[in-house]
Amino acid sequence: MADPAGELGICSICGARGVEMTNRPVNMGSAGKPLEVDPGFEYEHCVVCGEDLVPASEIDGLLRKSIALERERSGLLSSAEIRGVRLDLGLTQVGLAGLLGVGSKMVTRWETGTVVQSRMADHFIRLLAGHPELAAQASASVAREGRGPYGKRG
């Protein structure tokens, strides 16, 4: 840990004396797309190996912020927008999942901000929002077949 008196602390990753406290943006990008997220808290950073040592208690909040920024950057619906569309359509998470052919836990993850929806799922959700009659037709079709997205075909 870094010493409040200004002396650099020992890094638990590389073992060098190079850990300092910082609140600079954290690089959370993926697939070659840099994405800097303002953490909103102080964390340890090793100036020798470059590792950011973020407290475990802050990881979920940082992940949600990065996902919200990724959605914004990609022009995708936010968690609140997905939930709003689902509620406007009168669907449960299981119901929306059935229409989209994904697991209900996936819809939960989109709505809680822990997973970014695919562009295809985003397009389908927007289509359902613009044409709610499609949701009713599709729901009736799935109910008639008596199966969900992973049920056995007859």
C-alpha positions as CSV (number, residue, x, y, z in Angstrom):
1,M,0.0,0.0,0.0
2,A,1.0,3.6,-0.6
3,D,2.2,5.6,2.4
4,P,0.1,8.7,3.0
5,A,3.4,10.5,3.8
6,G,4.2,10.3,0.1
7,E,6.5,7.3,0.0
8,L,5.6,4.8,-2.7
9,G,4.2,1.5,-1.5
10,I,5.1,-2.1,-2.6
11,C,3.2,-3.5,-5.6
12,S,1.5,-6.8,-4.9
13,I,1.8,-7.7,-8.6
14,C,5.5,-6.9,-9.4
15,G,6.9,-6.5,-6.0
16,A,8.5,-3.1,-6.8
17,R,8.2,0.0,-4.7
18,G,6.0,2.0,-7.1
19,V,2.4,2.1,-5.7
20,E,0.8,5.5,-5.4
21,M,-2.8,6.6,-4.8
22,T,-4.6,8.1,-7.7
23,N,-8.1,8.9,-9.0
24,R,-7.2,9.2,-12.7
25,P,-9.5,7.5,-15.3
26,V,-9.2,3.7,-15.5
27,N,-8.7,2.1,-19.0
28,M,-11.6,-0.3,-19.3
29,G,-11.5,-0.7,-23.1
30,S,-11.8,-4.0,-24.9
31,A,-11.0,-5.3,-28.4
32,G,-8.6,-2.6,-29.2
33,K,-11.1,0.2,-28.3
34,P,-9.7,2.3,-25.5
35,L,-12.4,3.4,-23.0
36,E,-11.4,5.6,-20.0
37,V,-13.7,5.5,-17.1
38,D,-13.7,8.1,-14.3
39,P,-13.8,5.9,-11.2
40,G,-15.1,8.5,-8.8
41,F,-12.8,7.1,-6.0
42,E,-9.1,6.8,-5.2
43,Y,-7.3,3.5,-5.9
44,E,-3.7,2.3,-6.0
45,H,-1.6,2.4,-9.2
46,C,1.9,1.0,-9.7
47,V,4.1,3.3,-11.7
48,V,6.6,0.5,-12.3
49,C,4.4,-2.2,-13.9
50,G,1.4,0.0,-14.7
51,E,-1.2,-2.2,-12.8
52,D,-4.3,-0.5,-11.3
53,L,-5.2,-2.0,-8.0
54,V,-8.9,-1.3,-7.6
55,P,-10.6,-2.3,-4.3
56,A,-13.0,-5.2,-4.8
57,S,-15.8,-3.2,-3.3
58,E,-15.6,-0.7,-6.2
59,I,-15.4,-3.2,-9.1
60,D,-19.1,-3.6,-9.7
61,G,-19.7,0.2,-9.9
62,L,-16.7,0.6,-12.2
63,L,-18.0,-2.2,-14.5
64,R,-21.4,-0.6,-14.7
65,K,-19.9,2.8,-15.6
66,S,-17.8,1.3,-18.3
67,I,-20.8,-0.6,-19.8
68,A,-22.9,2.6,-19.7
69,L,-20.1,4.4,-21.6
70,E,-19.7,1.6,-24.1
71,R,-23.4,1.6,-24.8
72,E,-23.4,5.4,-25.3
73,R,-20.3,5.2,-27.5
74,S,-22.0,2.5,-29.6
75,G,-25.4,4.2,-29.8
76,L,-27.1,1.3,-27.9
77,L,-30.1,1.6,-25.6
78,S,-29.3,2.2,-21.9
79,S,-30.3,-0.2,-19.1
80,A,-33.1,2.1,-18.2
81,E,-34.3,2.3,-21.8
82,I,-34.4,-1.4,-22.2
83,R,-36.4,-1.8,-19.0
84,G,-38.7,1.0,-20.1
85,V,-39.4,-0.7,-23.4
86,R,-40.1,-4.0,-21.7
87,L,-42.5,-2.4,-19.2
88,D,-44.2,-0.4,-21.9
89,L,-44.8,-3.7,-23.8
90,G,-46.2,-5.3,-20.6
91,L,-43.6,-8.0,-20.7
92,T,-41.7,-9.7,-17.9
93,Q,-37.9,-10.3,-18.3
94,V,-38.8,-13.9,-19.2
95,G,-41.3,-12.7,-21.8
96,L,-38.8,-10.3,-23.4
97,A,-36.1,-13.0,-23.3
98,G,-38.5,-15.4,-25.1
99,L,-39.2,-12.9,-27.9
100,L,-35.5,-12.3,-28.4
101,G,-34.4,-15.9,-28.1
102,V,-32.0,-15.2,-25.2
103,G,-32.0,-16.5,-21.6
104,S,-34.0,-14.5,-19.0
105,K,-30.8,-13.9,-17.0
106,M,-29.4,-12.0,-20.0
107,V,-32.3,-9.5,-19.9
108,T,-31.6,-9.1,-16.2
109,R,-27.9,-8.4,-16.9
110,W,-28.8,-5.8,-19.6
111,E,-31.2,-4.1,-17.3
112,T,-28.8,-4.0,-14.3
113,G,-26.0,-2.8,-16.5
114,T,-23.6,-5.7,-16.1
115,V,-23.6,-6.8,-19.8
116,V,-23.8,-4.9,-23.1
117,Q,-26.5,-6.2,-25.4
118,S,-25.6,-7.1,-28.9
119,R,-26.4,-4.8,-31.7
120,M,-28.9,-7.3,-33.1
121,A,-30.7,-7.5,-29.7
122,D,-30.7,-3.7,-29.5
123,H,-32.3,-3.5,-33.0
124,F,-35.0,-6.0,-32.1
125,I,-35.8,-4.1,-28.9
126,R,-36.1,-0.9,-30.8
127,L,-38.3,-2.6,-33.4
128,L,-40.6,-3.9,-30.6
129,A,-40.7,-0.4,-29.1
130,G,-41.8,1.1,-32.4
131,H,-44.2,-1.7,-33.3
132,P,-45.7,-3.1,-30.1
133,E,-48.2,-5.2,-32.1
134,L,-45.2,-7.4,-33.1
135,A,-44.6,-8.3,-29.4
136,A,-48.2,-9.4,-29.1
137,Q,-48.0,-11.5,-32.2
138,A,-44.7,-13.1,-31.3
139,S,-45.9,-13.8,-27.8
140,A,-48.9,-15.6,-29.1
141,S,-46.8,-17.6,-31.5
142,V,-44.4,-18.8,-28.8
143,A,-47.3,-19.7,-26.5
144,R,-49.0,-21.7,-29.2
145,E,-45.8,-23.7,-29.8
146,G,-45.6,-24.4,-26.1
147,R,-41.9,-23.8,-26.0
148,G,-39.4,-21.1,-25.1
149,P,-36.4,-20.2,-27.1
150,Y,-34.6,-23.4,-26.1
151,G,-37.5,-25.8,-26.1
152,K,-37.7,-28.9,-28.2
153,R,-39.1,-28.5,-31.6
154,G,-42.0,-30.8,-32.5
